[in-house]
Amino acid sequence: MTRLNIAYRLLFGISLLMMCLLSPLSADGITPVESNGISVTQYWFEDHDITLTSQEALEVFKQGDAVPLNHSVFQLGNELAQAWVLISIHNQSTDSAQLRLLTGAPYSRLLKAELVGARPRILIDEHEEQPFAARNNTFRLLNSEGFQLAADETAEVLIQTLVEGPSYLPFTILTADEFAQIQQTDGVFGALFYGFTATLGLLFLLFSIAVRHRIALLYAGLFLLGLVAMSDIDGYAFKFLWPNSPDWNHFSPMVILPLLNGLGFFIIHQLISSVDAAKHTLMHKAALVMAVISLLIPLLLPIVPFSTLIQLQNLIAIPAFLLQPIAFTSWLHLGRRSYISLFALLMIALIIVGLVATVFIDVALPTWLMEHLHHFAYVVVGVMVMGIITVQLMGLHKDQQAALKRELALAQKNAQMNQDLLNAEKNFARAQRLASQHKQRLATASHDLRQPIMSLRSSIDAIAQNQTTEVRQQLGDAFLYLEELCNRHLQHAQTDDSGASLGEEEATASVEAYPASLILNTVQRMFSKEAISRGIELRKVDCSVMLTTEPLVLMRIISNLTANAIKHHSGVDGAKVLLGCRRLENGLKILVCDNGAGMSTGKIEACLLPYHKGDESEGEGLGLAIVQQLATEHDLRLELRSELGKGSCFGIVTKV
């Protein structure tokens, strides 16, 4: 889902690894100090051959061949060696004191402490086969039985121990009250720390299972595995998990550390996979290889010293430090980047740097901080990482919810569009059916009208034999106009799939130039008798301009305009209708003007609508609508000008 969360977990995993590996070296332990009048000094030397006895070791100390023990970390290389420590205790008070020897380790392969002098006594006899259940007390750290030291008395404690590699082993002389206080404080701290971290780890595990996020599950496992490592370092695992199996105290790091390293590198591998493995091929493969190497290192135990393998695991954890923040930061860019997350990442880096500094640099810190530095780093880094991942996953969940809402809205919009498209298709299909029906009716009407018109024309021709040539010409023009109209309607009804009338292109291409007077003369002859009957003078002005517009179209337009002018004229004295032309720069305007009552602007616009007519009109209200439609279809322009009380003038502009 997100890389920001994964990256932080990787950083947490590697830092946890390093903390678990290096924390024994980082703690300075409980250093010998004067307490209640008790002064303590320590000296030590190394026995590489592991051959000296207690008496021989005391002789070395008496000869002054030992050096002061100023810190609690023995650096004896990776080979198993024996160290001897002599602690000189002086009771400067005036009262006797009940004292105990306390170490900073929960167990040891060999730790023998004896009180030397006039009253010799074995204080501690610990070895790798000694189970925790066999101890005299239940305190997790190695400690001795109490011994008495009189006022102003001096005693010496000789300690023999086996050391392999860097080892943290502080020695402290405490009074009985101080030891009881440390036991109580340690018990409370252990209960709080492990109770809090275990609960937090389990809650985060449940959260990871609930959100079903792979990286979150891996980090939850890493956190809980790190908690096991912490309990192993502190000795609680020896006390509660395997109290009767002391061998695990020595070999458990060789199991836990490889698992921590391997899981940390595997998480890096998964983080890079979720980002873009192609862009980080080297890191992607290296993380997987390092994870495999970490898990295979324990197989070298029969041929490589144990301490060497432990140090090798520490070295393997170092590149994990370097790769983890890179992979984690890259993963962050997949999700929500916030200043809080970046600040938390910076804090984690600072904690890691501080932890490493305490390991490799001699830093003087308070004893309690040094003893619990690994606890502090573990809790802070763990809480930060889990908090960041939780917030990030919640943010991604919100983003997913928002994306789902957007997708749902888009799906609803698409569904509505599909529904609208379906309705449009239904309406289009219905319109096609209606158009087909209208075409069929138009074709039928045109066909049915042609025969009566032909019969009527034959009859009129026979009757008009005795009429003048002018009358016969008018009748012929009228019947010819009717026949042309019927033919044209029949052509429009017989359209092909593309919507063009059959023969329309041929008709357009076959138009020859003709004079505009042809249209004007024909219209005048057609309406002259009707104009005379209404007392209107129908006059034309000849025009010789040649036109190429289809003549039937102009005939229909001019005849409709002329018919309207005659029908709607009041017929008073001096009533006139004029047909004429006006030459334009790129065309010709054919005019039909009258001196009738005129019309208002609103009435003109209304008359252009189909089936709209005046109150006194006897027609169907289609004349001007037909004129407008014909002009639009044939690239002509209709111009109207009218004034109440002065008449109207209609013009049709055509190309020449």
C-alpha positions as CSV (number, residue, x, y, z in Angstrom):
1,M,0.0,0.0,0.0
2,T,2.5,2.6,1.1
3,R,6.3,2.9,1.2
4,L,6.6,5.6,3.8
5,N,5.4,3.2,6.5
6,I,7.6,0.4,5.3
7,A,10.6,2.6,5.2
8,Y,10.2,3.7,8.8
9,R,9.8,0.1,9.8
10,L,13.0,-0.8,8.1
11,L,14.8,1.9,9.9
12,F,13.3,0.7,13.1
13,G,14.3,-2.9,12.4
14,I,17.9,-2.2,11.6
15,S,18.3,0.2,14.5
16,L,16.7,-2.4,16.8
17,L,19.2,-4.9,15.5
18,M,22.1,-2.7,16.2
19,M,20.8,-1.8,19.6
20,C,20.3,-5.4,20.6
21,L,23.8,-6.3,19.3
22,L,25.7,-3.4,20.7
23,S,23.9,-2.5,23.9
24,P,26.0,-4.9,26.0
25,L,29.1,-2.9,24.9
26,S,27.5,0.5,25.2
27,A,26.5,0.3,28.9
28,D,29.2,1.5,31.3
29,G,27.6,-0.3,34.2
30,I,27.7,0.2,37.8
31,T,31.2,1.6,38.6
32,P,32.8,1.1,42.1
33,V,32.3,4.2,44.2
34,E,32.5,5.0,47.8
35,S,29.1,4.3,49.5
36,N,28.4,4.7,53.2
37,G,32.1,4.8,54.0
38,I,33.0,1.8,51.8
39,S,35.9,2.5,49.4
40,V,36.7,0.1,46.5
41,T,39.6,-0.3,44.1
42,Q,40.0,-2.8,41.3
43,Y,42.9,-4.3,39.4
44,W,43.0,-6.9,36.7
45,F,45.3,-8.8,34.3
46,E,44.7,-11.3,31.4
47,D,45.6,-15.0,31.5
48,H,45.7,-16.0,27.8
49,D,46.8,-19.6,28.6
50,I,44.1,-20.1,31.2
51,T,46.6,-22.0,33.4
52,L,46.9,-20.0,36.6
53,T,45.4,-21.0,39.9
54,S,44.0,-18.7,42.5
55,Q,47.2,-18.6,44.5
56,E,49.3,-17.9,41.4
57,A,46.9,-15.1,40.4
58,L,47.3,-13.5,43.9
59,E,51.0,-13.6,43.5
60,V,50.7,-11.6,40.2
61,F,48.6,-9.0,42.0
62,K,51.1,-8.8,44.9
63,Q,54.0,-8.3,42.4
64,G,52.2,-5.3,41.0
65,D,51.9,-6.8,37.4
66,A,48.1,-5.9,37.3
67,V,46.6,-2.7,36.0
68,P,43.7,-0.6,37.4
69,L,40.2,-1.5,36.1
70,N,38.8,1.8,35.2
71,H,35.9,0.6,33.0
72,S,33.6,-2.4,32.7
73,V,34.3,-3.6,29.2
74,F,37.0,-6.2,28.6
75,Q,38.6,-6.0,25.1
76,L,40.4,-9.3,24.7
77,G,39.9,-10.0,21.1
78,N,37.8,-12.9,19.7
79,E,39.7,-15.8,21.4
80,L,38.6,-17.3,24.7
81,A,40.7,-15.8,27.5
82,Q,40.8,-15.8,31.3
83,A,40.7,-12.5,33.3
84,W,41.6,-12.1,36.9
85,V,40.2,-9.2,39.0
86,L,41.1,-8.2,42.5
87,I,38.8,-6.0,44.4
88,S,40.1,-4.3,47.5
89,I,37.3,-3.2,50.0
90,H,37.9,-0.9,52.9
91,N,35.2,-0.1,55.5
92,Q,36.1,3.5,56.6
93,S,33.0,3.8,58.8
94,T,32.9,3.2,62.5
95,D,30.2,0.5,62.1
96,S,30.4,-3.0,60.6
97,A,28.8,-3.4,57.2
98,Q,26.9,-6.3,55.5
99,L,28.1,-6.3,51.9
100,R,27.3,-8.0,48.6
101,L,29.2,-8.4,45.3
102,L,27.0,-7.6,42.3
103,T,27.9,-8.0,38.6
104,G,26.3,-6.3,35.6
105,A,25.7,-9.7,33.8
106,P,22.8,-12.1,34.2
107,Y,25.0,-15.2,33.5
108,S,28.6,-16.1,32.7
109,R,30.5,-19.1,31.2
110,L,32.7,-19.0,34.3
111,L,32.6,-16.5,37.1
112,K,34.2,-17.5,40.5
113,A,34.5,-14.9,43.3
114,E,36.1,-15.7,46.6
115,L,36.9,-13.7,49.7
116,V,40.6,-14.1,50.4
117,G,42.5,-13.3,53.6
118,A,42.0,-14.5,57.1
119,R,38.4,-15.6,56.4
120,P,38.4,-17.1,52.9
121,R,34.9,-17.8,51.5
122,I,33.4,-18.6,48.0
123,L,31.0,-15.7,47.2
124,I,30.0,-16.7,43.6
125,D,30.6,-19.9,41.7
126,E,28.9,-19.6,38.3
127,H,29.5,-21.7,35.2
128,E,27.8,-22.2,31.9
129,E,26.1,-25.4,33.1
130,Q,24.6,-23.7,36.2
131,P,20.8,-23.2,35.7
132,F,19.0,-20.2,37.0
133,A,16.7,-22.3,39.0
134,A,19.7,-23.5,41.1
135,R,20.6,-20.0,42.3
136,N,20.2,-19.0,46.0
137,N,18.1,-15.9,45.1
138,T,15.9,-14.9,42.1
139,F,17.7,-11.7,41.2
140,R,18.5,-11.8,37.4
141,L,22.0,-10.4,37.8
142,L,24.8,-12.5,39.3
143,N,25.4,-11.6,43.0
144,S,27.0,-13.1,46.0
145,E,25.9,-14.0,49.5
146,G,26.3,-11.3,52.0
147,F,29.6,-11.0,53.9
148,Q,30.5,-9.0,57.0
149,L,33.1,-6.3,57.1
150,A,34.0,-4.8,60.4
151,A,34.8,-1.1,61.0
152,D,38.1,0.0,59.6
153,E,38.6,-3.5,58.1
154,T,40.0,-4.2,54.6
155,A,39.0,-7.3,52.6
156,E,39.9,-8.6,49.1
157,V,37.8,-10.4,46.6
158,L,39.5,-12.4,43.9
159,I,37.4,-12.9,40.7
160,Q,38.1,-15.4,38.0
161,T,36.1,-15.2,34.7
162,L,36.3,-16.3,31.1
163,V,36.0,-13.6,28.5
164,E,35.5,-14.1,24.8
165,G,35.4,-11.0,22.7
166,P,34.2,-7.6,24.0
167,S,32.4,-8.3,27.3
168,Y,30.4,-6.1,29.6
169,L,31.1,-7.1,33.2
170,P,31.0,-4.4,35.9
171,F,31.6,-5.3,39.5
172,T,30.0,-3.4,42.4
173,I,30.1,-3.7,46.2
174,L,26.8,-2.9,47.8
175,T,25.4,-2.8,51.2
176,A,22.4,-4.9,52.0
177,D,20.0,-2.0,51.9
178,E,21.4,-0.8,48.5
179,F,21.1,-4.3,47.1
180,A,17.4,-4.6,48.3
181,Q,16.7,-1.2,46.7
182,I,18.3,-2.3,43.4
183,Q,16.2,-5.5,43.4
184,Q,13.0,-3.6,44.0
185,T,13.8,-1.0,41.4
186,D,14.8,-3.6,38.8
187,G,11.7,-5.6,39.4
188,V,9.4,-2.6,38.9
189,F,11.3,-1.4,35.8
190,G,11.3,-4.9,34.3
191,A,7.5,-5.3,34.8
192,L,6.8,-1.8,33.4
193,F,9.2,-2.2,30.4
194,Y,8.3,-5.7,29.3
195,G,4.6,-5.2,30.1
196,F,4.4,-2.1,28.0
197,T,6.5,-3.3,25.1
198,A,4.8,-6.7,24.9
199,T,1.3,-5.1,25.0
200,L,2.4,-2.5,22.4
201,G,3.9,-5.2,20.1
202,L,0.8,-7.4,20.3
203,L,-1.5,-4.5,19.6
204,F,0.5,-3.5,16.6
205,L,0.5,-7.1,15.5
206,L,-3.3,-7.2,15.7
207,F,-3.5,-3.9,13.9
208,S,-1.2,-5.2,11.1
209,I,-3.4,-8.3,10.8
210,A,-6.5,-6.1,10.7
211,V,-5.2,-3.9,7.9
212,R,-3.6,-6.9,6.1
213,H,-0.5,-5.0,5.3
214,R,2.6,-7.2,4.6
215,I,5.2,-4.7,5.7
216,A,3.3,-3.9,8.9
217,L,3.2,-7.6,9.8
218,L,7.0,-7.9,9.2
219,Y,7.7,-5.0,11.4
220,A,5.4,-6.3,14.1
221,G,7.4,-9.6,14.0
222,L,10.7,-7.7,14.1
223,F,9.5,-5.7,17.1
224,L,8.5,-8.8,19.0
225,L,11.6,-10.7,18.0
226,G,13.6,-7.7,19.2
227,L,11.8,-7.9,22.6
228,V,13.0,-11.5,22.9
229,A,16.6,-10.3,22.2
230,M,16.2,-7.6,24.9
231,S,15.0,-10.2,27.4
232,D,18.0,-12.3,26.5
233,I,20.4,-9.4,27.1
234,D,18.8,-8.4,30.3
235,G,18.6,-12.0,31.7
236,Y,14.8,-12.2,31.9
237,A,14.8,-14.9,29.3
238,F,17.2,-16.9,31.4
239,K,14.9,-16.3,34.4
240,F,11.5,-16.9,32.8
241,L,11.9,-18.6,29.4
242,W,14.6,-21.2,30.0
243,P,15.5,-21.3,33.7
244,N,16.6,-24.9,33.4
245,S,18.5,-24.7,30.1
246,P,21.7,-22.7,30.8
247,D,23.2,-23.7,27.5
248,W,20.8,-21.4,25.7
249,N,22.4,-18.4,27.4
250,H,25.5,-18.9,25.3
251,F,24.0,-20.0,22.0
252,S,20.7,-17.9,21.9
253,P,22.4,-14.9,20.4
254,M,23.6,-17.1,17.5
255,V,19.9,-17.8,16.8
256,I,18.3,-14.4,17.6
257,L,20.8,-12.1,16.0
258,P,20.7,-13.9,12.6
259,L,17.0,-13.8,12.6
260,L,16.9,-10.1,13.5
261,N,19.5,-9.3,10.7
262,G,17.8,-11.5,8.2
263,L,14.4,-10.1,8.9
264,G,15.7,-6.6,8.8
265,F,17.3,-7.1,5.3
266,F,14.2,-8.9,4.1
267,I,12.0,-6.0,5.1
268,I,14.4,-3.7,3.1
269,H,14.0,-6.1,0.1
270,Q,10.2,-5.8,0.5
271,L,10.3,-2.1,0.8
272,I,12.2,-1.7,-2.4
273,S,9.9,-4.1,-4.2
274,S,6.9,-2.0,-3.2
275,V,8.6,1.2,-4.4
276,D,10.2,0.2,-7.7
277,A,12.7,-2.6,-7.8
278,A,13.9,-1.6,-11.3
279,K,15.2,1.7,-10.1
280,H,17.1,0.1,-7.1
281,T,18.2,-3.2,-8.6
282,L,21.5,-3.3,-6.7
283,M,20.0,-2.5,-3.3
284,H,17.1,-4.8,-4.0
285,K,19.4,-7.8,-4.7
286,A,21.9,-6.9,-2.0
287,A,19.3,-6.8,0.7
288,L,18.1,-10.3,-0.2
289,V,21.7,-11.7,-0.4
290,M,22.5,-10.1,3.0
291,A,19.4,-11.7,4.5
292,V,20.4,-15.1,3.3
293,I,24.0,-14.6,4.5
294,S,22.8,-13.6,8.0
295,L,20.7,-16.8,8.2
296,L,23.6,-19.0,7.0
297,I,26.3,-17.6,9.4
298,P,25.3,-19.9,12.3
299,L,26.2,-22.9,10.1
300,L,29.9,-21.8,10.4
301,L,29.9,-22.4,14.2
302,P,31.8,-25.7,14.0
303,I,34.7,-24.1,12.2
304,V,34.7,-20.4,13.3
305,P,34.9,-19.1,16.9
306,F,31.7,-18.1,18.5
307,S,32.8,-14.6,19.3
308,T,34.0,-14.1,15.7
309,L,30.5,-15.0,14.4
310,I,28.9,-12.6,16.8
311,Q,31.2,-9.8,15.6
312,L,30.4,-10.7,12.0
313,Q,26.7,-10.3,12.8
314,N,27.5,-6.9,14.2
315,L,29.3,-6.0,11.0
316,I,26.4,-7.2,8.8
317,A,24.0,-5.0,10.8
318,I,26.0,-1.9,9.7
319,P,25.0,-1.9,6.0
320,A,21.4,-2.4,7.3
321,F,21.7,0.9,9.0
322,L,22.7,2.5,5.7
323,L,20.1,0.8,3.5
324,Q,17.2,1.1,5.9
325,P,16.7,4.9,5.9
326,I,17.1,5.0,2.1
327,A,14.5,2.3,1.5
328,F,12.2,3.7,4.1
329,T,12.4,7.3,2.8
330,S,11.7,6.0,-0.8
331,W,8.7,4.2,0.5
332,L,7.5,7.3,2.3
333,H,7.0,9.0,-1.1
334,L,4.3,6.5,-2.0
335,G,2.0,7.8,0.7
336,R,1.3,11.0,2.6
337,R,4.5,12.9,3.3
338,S,4.1,15.0,6.5
339,Y,6.5,17.1,8.5
340,I,5.6,14.9,11.6
341,S,6.9,11.8,9.8
342,L,10.1,13.5,8.6
343,F,10.7,14.8,12.1
344,A,10.2,11.4,13.6
345,L,12.6,10.0,11.0
346,L,15.2,12.6,12.0
347,M,14.7,11.7,15.7
348,I,15.2,8.0,15.0
349,A,18.4,8.8,13.1
350,L,19.7,10.9,16.0
351,I,19.0,8.2,18.5
352,I,20.9,5.7,16.3
353,V,23.8,8.0,15.9
354,G,23.9,8.6,19.7
355,L,23.8,4.9,20.4
356,V,26.7,4.2,18.0
357,A,28.6,7.1,19.6
358,T,28.4,5.6,23.0
359,V,29.8,2.3,21.7
360,F,32.8,3.6,19.8
361,I,33.5,6.9,21.7
362,D,34.3,7.2,25.4
363,V,31.2,9.2,26.4
364,A,30.6,9.9,30.1
365,L,26.9,9.5,30.8
366,P,25.0,8.9,34.0
367,T,25.1,5.3,35.2
368,W,21.3,4.8,35.1
369,L,21.2,6.1,31.5
370,M,24.1,3.9,30.4
371,E,22.5,0.8,32.0
372,H,19.1,1.5,30.3
373,L,20.3,3.1,27.0
374,H,19.3,0.1,24.9
375,H,15.8,0.0,26.7
376,F,15.3,3.7,26.0
377,A,16.4,3.5,22.3
378,Y,14.2,0.4,21.8
379,V,11.1,2.0,23.2
380,V,11.5,5.4,21.6
381,V,12.4,4.1,18.1
382,G,9.7,1.3,18.3
383,V,7.0,3.7,19.3
384,M,8.0,6.3,16.7
385,V,8.1,3.7,13.9
386,M,4.9,2.0,14.8
387,G,3.2,5.4,15.3
388,I,4.4,6.6,11.9
389,I,3.3,3.4,10.2
390,T,-0.1,3.5,11.9
391,V,-0.7,7.1,10.9
392,Q,0.5,6.4,7.4
393,L,-1.7,3.4,6.9
394,M,-4.7,5.3,8.2
395,G,-3.8,8.1,5.8
396,L,-3.6,5.6,3.0
397,H,-6.9,4.1,4.1
398,K,-8.5,7.6,3.9
399,D,-6.9,8.1,0.4
400,Q,-8.4,4.7,-0.7
401,Q,-11.8,5.7,0.6
402,A,-11.6,9.0,-1.2
403,A,-10.5,7.2,-4.4
404,L,-13.3,4.8,-4.0
405,K,-15.8,7.6,-3.6
406,R,-14.4,9.3,-6.7
407,E,-14.6,6.0,-8.6
408,L,-18.2,5.5,-7.4
409,A,-19.1,9.1,-8.5
410,L,-17.4,8.5,-11.9
411,A,-19.3,5.2,-12.2
412,Q,-22.6,6.9,-11.4
413,K,-21.8,9.6,-13.9
414,N,-20.9,7.0,-16.5
415,A,-24.1,5.1,-15.7
416,Q,-26.1,8.3,-16.1
417,M,-24.3,9.0,-19.4
418,N,-25.1,5.5,-20.6
419,Q,-28.7,6.0,-19.6
420,D,-28.8,9.3,-21.4
421,L,-27.2,7.7,-24.4
422,L,-29.7,4.9,-24.3
423,N,-32.5,7.4,-24.1
424,A,-31.0,9.4,-27.0
425,E,-30.7,6.2,-29.1
426,K,-34.3,5.4,-28.4
427,N,-35.3,8.9,-29.3
428,F,-33.2,8.8,-32.4
429,A,-34.7,5.5,-33.4
430,R,-38.1,7.0,-32.8
431,A,-37.2,10.0,-34.8
432,Q,-36.0,7.8,-37.6
433,R,-39.2,5.9,-37.6
434,L,-41.2,9.2,-37.7
435,A,-39.0,10.6,-40.4
436,S,-39.4,7.4,-42.4
437,Q,-43.1,7.6,-42.0
438,H,-43.1,11.3,-43.0
439,K,-41.0,10.5,-46.1
440,Q,-43.4,7.7,-47.0
441,R,-46.4,10.1,-46.6
442,L,-44.6,12.8,-48.6
443,A,-43.7,10.3,-51.4
444,T,-47.3,9.0,-51.4
445,A,-48.8,12.5,-51.5
446,S,-46.4,13.7,-54.2
447,H,-47.2,10.6,-56.3
448,D,-50.9,10.9,-55.7
449,L,-50.9,14.6,-56.7
450,R,-49.1,14.1,-60.0
451,Q,-51.9,12.2,-61.7
452,P,-54.7,14.7,-60.9
453,I,-52.4,17.6,-61.8
454,M,-51.6,16.0,-65.2
455,S,-55.3,15.3,-65.8
456,L,-56.3,18.8,-64.7
457,R,-53.6,20.3,-66.9
458,S,-55.0,18.4,-70.0
459,S,-58.4,19.6,-69.2
460,I,-57.3,23.2,-68.7
461,D,-55.3,23.1,-71.9
462,A,-58.4,22.0,-73.8
463,I,-60.6,24.6,-72.2
464,A,-58.0,27.4,-72.7
465,Q,-57.7,26.9,-76.5
466,N,-59.8,30.0,-77.1
467,Q,-57.9,32.1,-74.5
468,T,-55.1,34.5,-75.3
469,T,-51.5,33.4,-75.4
470,E,-50.8,35.3,-72.2
471,V,-53.5,33.3,-70.3
472,R,-52.3,30.0,-71.7
473,Q,-48.7,31.0,-70.7
474,Q,-49.8,31.8,-67.1
475,L,-51.7,28.5,-66.8
476,G,-48.7,26.5,-68.2
477,D,-46.3,28.2,-65.8
478,A,-48.6,27.4,-62.9
479,F,-48.9,23.7,-63.8
480,L,-45.2,23.4,-64.5
481,Y,-44.5,24.9,-61.1
482,L,-46.9,22.3,-59.4
483,E,-45.3,19.4,-61.3
484,E,-41.8,20.6,-60.3
485,L,-42.9,20.8,-56.7
486,C,-44.3,17.3,-56.7
487,N,-41.1,15.9,-58.4
488,R,-38.9,17.7,-55.9
489,H,-40.9,16.4,-52.9
490,L,-40.7,12.9,-54.3
491,Q,-36.9,13.2,-54.7
492,H,-36.5,14.3,-51.1
493,A,-38.6,11.4,-49.9
494,Q,-36.3,8.9,-51.8
495,T,-33.1,9.6,-49.9
496,D,-30.1,7.2,-49.6
497,D,-28.4,6.2,-46.4
498,S,-26.2,9.3,-46.3
499,G,-29.3,11.5,-46.2
500,A,-28.8,13.1,-49.7
501,S,-31.7,13.1,-52.1
502,L,-31.3,10.9,-55.1
503,G,-30.2,13.0,-58.0
504,E,-29.6,16.0,-55.8
505,E,-25.9,16.3,-56.8
506,E,-26.8,15.8,-60.4
507,A,-29.5,18.4,-60.2
508,T,-27.1,20.9,-58.6
509,A,-24.3,20.2,-61.1
510,S,-26.7,20.5,-64.1
511,V,-28.0,24.0,-63.3
512,E,-27.2,26.5,-66.1
513,A,-27.0,30.2,-65.7
514,Y,-30.3,32.0,-66.3
515,P,-31.4,35.6,-65.9
516,A,-33.1,36.8,-62.7
517,S,-36.0,38.2,-64.8
518,L,-37.0,34.6,-65.5
519,I,-38.0,34.2,-61.9
520,L,-39.6,37.6,-61.6
521,N,-41.7,37.2,-64.9
522,T,-42.9,33.7,-63.9
523,V,-44.0,34.9,-60.4
524,Q,-45.7,38.0,-61.9
525,R,-47.7,35.9,-64.3
526,M,-48.7,33.4,-61.6
527,F,-50.1,36.1,-59.2
528,S,-51.2,38.8,-61.6
529,K,-54.9,37.8,-61.7
530,E,-55.1,37.4,-57.9
531,A,-53.4,40.8,-57.4
532,I,-55.9,42.4,-59.8
533,S,-58.9,40.8,-58.0
534,R,-57.7,42.3,-54.7
535,G,-57.1,45.8,-56.2
536,I,-53.3,45.5,-55.9
537,E,-50.9,46.6,-58.6
538,L,-48.3,43.8,-59.0
539,R,-45.3,45.3,-60.8
540,K,-41.8,44.0,-61.6
541,V,-38.6,45.5,-62.6
542,D,-36.6,43.5,-65.1
543,C,-33.1,42.2,-64.1
544,S,-30.6,40.7,-66.5
545,V,-28.2,39.4,-63.9
546,M,-27.4,35.7,-64.5
547,L,-28.0,33.3,-61.6
548,T,-26.8,29.7,-60.9
549,T,-29.0,29.1,-57.9
550,E,-31.5,26.3,-58.5
551,P,-34.5,28.1,-60.1
552,L,-37.1,26.0,-58.3
553,V,-35.8,27.0,-54.9
554,L,-35.9,30.7,-55.8
555,M,-39.4,30.2,-57.4
556,R,-40.7,28.7,-54.1
557,I,-39.1,31.5,-52.0
558,I,-40.3,34.4,-54.2
559,S,-43.7,32.9,-54.8
560,N,-44.3,32.4,-51.1
561,L,-43.1,36.0,-50.3
562,T,-45.3,37.4,-53.2
563,A,-48.3,35.3,-52.0
564,N,-48.0,36.6,-48.5
565,A,-47.6,40.2,-49.7
566,I,-50.8,40.0,-51.8
567,K,-52.9,38.0,-49.2
568,H,-52.0,40.3,-46.3
569,H,-52.3,43.7,-48.2
570,S,-55.3,45.8,-47.2
571,G,-56.1,46.5,-50.9
572,V,-56.7,50.2,-50.4
573,D,-56.3,52.8,-53.1
574,G,-52.7,52.8,-54.3
575,A,-51.9,49.3,-53.1
576,K,-48.7,48.0,-54.7
577,V,-46.4,45.0,-54.6
578,L,-43.1,45.4,-56.4
579,L,-40.8,42.6,-57.6
580,G,-37.2,43.7,-58.3
581,C,-33.5,43.2,-57.8
582,R,-30.6,45.1,-56.3
583,R,-27.0,44.3,-57.3
584,L,-24.5,43.7,-54.4
585,E,-20.8,43.4,-54.4
586,N,-20.7,39.6,-54.3
587,G,-24.3,38.7,-55.1
588,L,-27.8,39.8,-55.9
589,K,-30.7,40.6,-53.7
590,I,-34.2,39.7,-55.0
591,L,-36.8,42.0,-53.4
592,V,-40.5,41.6,-52.7
593,C,-41.8,44.9,-51.3
594,D,-45.3,46.2,-50.5
595,N,-46.9,49.4,-49.1
596,G,-49.2,47.5,-46.8
597,A,-49.8,47.8,-43.0
598,G,-46.4,46.5,-42.1
599,M,-45.4,44.5,-39.0
600,S,-43.6,45.0,-35.7
601,T,-40.3,43.3,-35.0
602,G,-41.8,40.9,-32.6
603,K,-44.5,39.9,-35.1
604,I,-41.8,39.3,-37.8
605,E,-39.9,37.0,-35.5
606,A,-43.0,35.1,-34.6
607,C,-44.1,34.7,-38.3
608,L,-40.8,32.9,-39.0
609,L,-41.9,30.1,-36.7
610,P,-43.9,27.2,-38.3
611,Y,-47.7,27.3,-37.9
612,H,-47.7,30.9,-36.7
613,K,-50.0,33.3,-38.5
614,G,-51.8,36.5,-38.0
615,D,-55.3,36.8,-36.7
616,E,-56.8,37.5,-40.1
617,S,-54.7,35.0,-42.0
618,E,-56.4,32.2,-43.9
619,G,-53.3,30.1,-44.4
620,E,-51.5,27.5,-42.3
621,G,-48.8,29.8,-41.1
622,L,-46.0,28.1,-43.1
623,G,-45.1,30.6,-45.7
624,L,-42.3,32.5,-44.0
625,A,-41.1,29.3,-42.2
626,I,-40.7,27.6,-45.5
627,V,-38.8,30.5,-46.9
628,Q,-36.5,30.6,-43.9
629,Q,-35.9,26.8,-44.2
630,L,-35.2,26.9,-47.9
631,A,-32.8,29.9,-47.5
632,T,-30.8,28.0,-44.8
633,E,-30.6,24.8,-46.7
634,H,-29.4,26.4,-49.9
635,D,-26.9,28.9,-48.5
636,L,-29.1,31.9,-49.1
637,R,-29.7,34.8,-46.7
638,L,-33.2,36.2,-45.9
639,E,-33.5,39.8,-45.0
640,L,-36.7,41.4,-43.6
641,R,-37.5,45.0,-43.1
642,S,-40.9,46.3,-42.1
643,E,-42.5,49.4,-40.6
644,L,-46.0,49.8,-39.2
645,G,-48.2,51.9,-41.6
646,K,-45.5,51.9,-44.3
647,G,-45.2,48.4,-45.5
648,S,-42.7,45.5,-45.7
649,C,-39.8,44.5,-47.8
650,F,-38.4,41.0,-48.0
651,G,-35.1,40.2,-49.7
652,I,-33.3,37.0,-50.6
653,V,-29.6,37.3,-51.2
654,T,-28.0,34.8,-53.6
655,K,-24.7,34.4,-55.3
656,V,-24.2,35.2,-59.0
